[in-house]
Amino acid sequence: MSIAIDPVCGMEVETTIAQNTFEYEGTVYYFCGKGCRLEFEEDPQHYLDPGYEPSM
């Protein structure tokens, strides 16, 4: 089992069954749900900023 961290909310996502993914600049990101994926798609740099702290 492989786990990724949703960059928007910080939840753990099992990559083998993840249904919400988005590729940005050659990296695939995994999301807990559609809402987090859509938020990320609107402004990836916001969520990838080192100062951003994910919150649920």
Secondary structure, DSSP 8 states (H G I E B T S, - for coil): --EEE-TTT--EEETTT--EEEEETTEEEEESSHHHHHHHHH-HHHHHSTT-----
